[in-house]
Amino acid sequence: MSENGRVWQTDGPMAKQRQIKMQQRVGSLAAIQQLESRTDEQLLSESKHRAAARAILGARAAERYDAKAARRYFNEALAGAHPQERPALRQMMKASLALAERRPDELRQAVEKLGQAPPSARQLLMLRLMSLVAPPPGSSPLLRVRGWFMLLAIIIVALAIGWGLAKLIALPFGGVSSTIAIFWGILIVVLVLAGLAFFGRRRQKRVQAERSQRIADGR
């Protein structure tokens, strides 16, 4: 009986420790939510939840359209993740790389497989336009030259619209000269772009929070 008692006393705590370690490993990606507020430098030095930290860094690199860095961070996250977490992490990697490489159709499919609402038609159109204006690295020189000409054309059209709006708004007040209208047109374009960037950033943060919650729930 004493021998059996020693067996229960030694194996019980060891089994419990193994279970705790397994739960910590399986739940490492659940730490994404609590780590998202950290800076890149803090994430690089994270050791306890390394896979989650590298996944966040990969997603941030994709948002900067840096496909090379995003792929490197996600590969590091996969290497340190538990096998049960890797399918969700690979799908997250696919979505991030599709964004970084401006592939709207693949991005939509990857996001849907993650169980999230797909990007809106407007967002996909903007990404498709961006792929024309700023082709991903490795594109042919011809595509890059086309992108520069398209960007120049967009700037000219935006300034022309701003100039026309400035002239139109000033009509009830007696109108303004073309030179002053150019100044006000540039200001209108800058304000519109700033507004789009502000609301787009808010939406992006909301989508990131939803994505982190789904990964933390194991969905």
Phi, psi and omega per residue, in radians:
M1 nan -0.664 3.140
S2 -1.136 -0.632 3.110
E3 -1.140 -0.747 3.109
N4 -1.126 -0.630 3.127
G5 -1.117 -0.674 3.115
R6 -1.161 -0.615 3.119
V7 -1.095 -0.810 3.134
W8 -1.131 -0.622 -3.091
Q9 -1.266 -0.528 -3.108
T10 -1.592 -0.768 -3.067
D11 -1.284 -0.564 -3.115
G12 -1.029 -0.985 3.115
P13 -1.067 -0.645 -3.134
M14 -1.143 -0.734 3.104
A15 -1.103 -0.691 3.138
K16 -1.138 -0.695 3.122
Q17 -1.114 -0.720 3.111
R18 -1.092 -0.687 3.137
Q19 -1.133 -0.729 3.137
I20 -1.118 -0.768 3.133
K21 -1.094 -0.709 3.131
M22 -1.117 -0.719 3.124
Q23 -1.134 -0.657 3.128
Q24 -1.161 -0.692 -3.133
R25 -1.222 -0.766 -3.126
V26 -1.128 -0.590 -3.085
G27 -1.642 0.303 -3.077
S28 -1.155 -0.646 3.126
L29 -1.235 -0.317 3.091
A30 -1.146 -0.260 3.134
A31 -1.376 -0.046 -3.113
I32 -0.992 -0.739 -3.109
Q33 -1.031 -0.813 -3.064
Q34 -1.330 -0.274 -3.120
L35 -1.682 -0.235 -3.016
E36 -1.114 -0.425 -3.129
S37 -1.419 -0.099 -3.098
R38 -1.431 2.726 3.114
T39 -1.337 2.923 3.121
D40 -1.065 -0.683 3.140
E41 -1.110 -0.706 3.115
Q42 -1.167 -0.655 3.133
L43 -1.192 -0.634 3.129
L44 -1.135 -0.524 -3.135
S45 -1.610 -0.017 3.141
E46 -1.215 2.261 -3.120
S47 -2.047 -0.547 -3.096
K48 -1.202 -0.795 3.133
H49 -2.042 1.066 -3.028
R50 -1.125 -0.724 -3.120
A51 -1.081 -0.766 3.123
A52 -1.123 -0.720 -3.141
A53 -1.112 -0.736 3.133
R54 -1.196 -0.585 3.097
A55 -1.129 -0.710 3.107
I56 -1.135 -0.759 3.123
L57 -1.089 -0.657 3.098
G58 -1.136 -0.731 3.114
A59 -1.136 -0.686 3.126
R60 -1.166 -0.694 3.095
A61 -1.097 -0.665 3.110
A62 -1.128 -0.652 3.115
E63 -1.163 -0.418 3.053
R64 -1.554 0.058 -3.122
Y65 1.099 0.582 3.077
D66 -1.785 1.487 -3.040
A67 -1.141 -0.643 -3.113
K68 -1.092 -0.839 3.134
A69 -1.171 -0.682 3.136
A70 -1.074 -0.769 3.136
R71 -1.125 -0.685 -3.139
R72 -1.139 -0.778 -3.127
Y73 -1.140 -0.720 -3.131
F74 -1.195 -0.624 3.078
N75 -1.116 -0.676 3.079
E76 -1.155 -0.666 3.102
A77 -1.141 -0.729 3.122
L78 -1.107 -0.654 -3.129
A79 -1.142 -0.548 -3.098
G80 -1.737 0.005 -3.086
A81 -1.558 2.750 3.065
H82 -1.290 2.560 -3.135
P83 -0.909 -0.601 3.140
Q84 -1.204 -0.372 -3.116
E85 -1.614 -0.274 -3.003
R86 -1.145 -0.654 3.100
P87 -1.015 -0.799 3.119
A88 -1.148 -0.656 3.137
L89 -1.183 -0.679 3.089
R90 -1.123 -0.682 3.119
Q91 -1.170 -0.665 3.067
M92 -1.115 -0.659 3.097
M93 -1.133 -0.743 3.117
K94 -1.047 -0.773 -3.139
A95 -1.131 -0.741 -3.110
S96 -1.167 -0.734 3.135
L97 -1.198 -0.599 3.068
A98 -1.107 -0.646 3.076
L99 -1.198 -0.808 -3.095
A100 -1.103 -0.601 -3.102
E101 -1.695 0.216 3.067
R102 0.962 0.932 3.098
R103 -2.018 1.504 -3.005
P104 -1.078 -0.680 -3.116
D105 -1.139 -0.762 3.119
E106 -1.208 -0.577 3.103
L107 -1.099 -0.772 -3.137
R108 -1.078 -0.788 3.141
Q109 -1.102 -0.744 -3.115
A110 -1.163 -0.694 3.136
V111 -1.159 -0.697 3.116
E112 -1.118 -0.666 3.115
K113 -1.188 -0.424 3.069
L114 -1.330 -0.124 -3.131
G115 1.483 0.303 -3.135
Q116 -1.850 2.844 3.070
A117 -1.178 2.321 -3.119
P118 -1.176 2.748 3.072
P119 -1.020 2.617 -3.140
S120 -1.216 2.876 3.128
A121 -1.066 -0.611 3.122
R122 -1.159 -0.719 3.131
Q123 -1.152 -0.707 3.110
L124 -1.166 -0.628 3.101
L125 -1.139 -0.717 3.119
M126 -1.126 -0.698 3.121
L127 -1.164 -0.668 3.106
R128 -1.142 -0.706 3.096
L129 -1.127 -0.685 3.126
M130 -1.128 -0.604 3.116
S131 -1.142 -0.437 3.089
L132 -1.457 -0.699 -3.108
V133 -1.322 -0.735 -3.119
A134 -2.219 1.443 -3.121
P135 -1.037 2.626 3.133
P136 -1.121 2.787 3.117
P137 -0.987 2.490 -3.122
G138 1.654 -0.080 3.119
S139 -1.237 2.798 -3.113
S140 -1.212 2.678 3.107
P141 -0.990 -0.574 3.131
L142 -1.085 -0.732 3.111
L143 -1.144 -0.636 3.135
R144 -1.187 -0.718 3.104
V145 -1.115 -0.744 3.086
R146 -1.042 -0.685 3.117
G147 -1.089 -0.738 3.117
W148 -1.095 -0.739 3.132
F149 -1.154 -0.675 3.109
M150 -1.151 -0.709 3.108
L151 -1.104 -0.736 3.099
L152 -1.082 -0.724 3.139
A153 -1.143 -0.691 3.123
I154 -1.117 -0.713 3.135
I155 -1.118 -0.752 -3.131
I156 -1.124 -0.748 3.138
V157 -1.138 -0.730 3.137
A158 -1.101 -0.753 3.124
L159 -1.162 -0.647 3.107
A160 -1.130 -0.715 3.102
I161 -1.130 -0.754 3.108
G162 -1.085 -0.711 3.116
W163 -1.110 -0.753 3.132
G164 -1.127 -0.704 3.106
L165 -1.126 -0.702 3.130
A166 -1.094 -0.746 3.103
K167 -1.117 -0.703 -3.117
L168 -1.185 -0.762 -3.131
I169 -1.146 -0.574 -3.084
A170 -1.417 -0.188 -3.101
L171 -0.993 -0.812 -3.139
P172 -1.112 -0.311 -3.108
F173 -1.793 0.303 3.104
G174 1.719 -0.019 3.109
G175 1.415 2.930 3.105
V176 -2.356 2.830 3.110
S177 -1.258 2.853 -3.128
S178 -1.116 -0.616 -3.138
T179 -1.125 -0.801 3.118
I180 -1.170 -0.618 3.125
A181 -1.114 -0.572 3.091
I182 -1.108 -0.764 3.118
F183 -1.054 -0.868 -3.141
W184 -1.154 -0.560 3.090
G185 -1.126 -0.756 3.085
I186 -1.085 -0.718 3.135
L187 -1.108 -0.720 3.116
I188 -1.077 -0.783 3.137
V189 -1.082 -0.746 -3.142
V190 -1.103 -0.751 -3.139
L191 -1.129 -0.713 3.124
V192 -1.120 -0.767 3.128
L193 -1.122 -0.694 3.112
A194 -1.119 -0.712 3.104
G195 -1.121 -0.752 3.112
L196 -1.099 -0.715 3.131
A197 -1.140 -0.705 -3.119
F198 -1.128 -0.890 -3.122
F199 -1.226 -0.579 3.082
G200 -1.139 -0.641 3.111
R201 -1.190 -0.676 3.104
R202 -1.114 -0.729 3.122
R203 -1.143 -0.680 3.140
Q204 -1.093 -0.738 3.118
K205 -1.124 -0.669 3.124
R206 -1.140 -0.711 3.117
V207 -1.145 -0.694 3.118
Q208 -1.094 -0.724 3.133
A209 -1.112 -0.722 3.113
E210 -1.141 -0.702 3.124
R211 -1.108 -0.769 3.132
S212 -1.108 -0.672 -3.140
Q213 -1.149 -0.698 -3.127
R214 -1.169 -0.716 3.128
I215 -1.164 -0.698 -3.141
A216 -1.133 -0.554 3.135
D217 -1.443 -0.080 3.132
G218 1.352 0.443 -3.108
R219 -1.688 nan nan
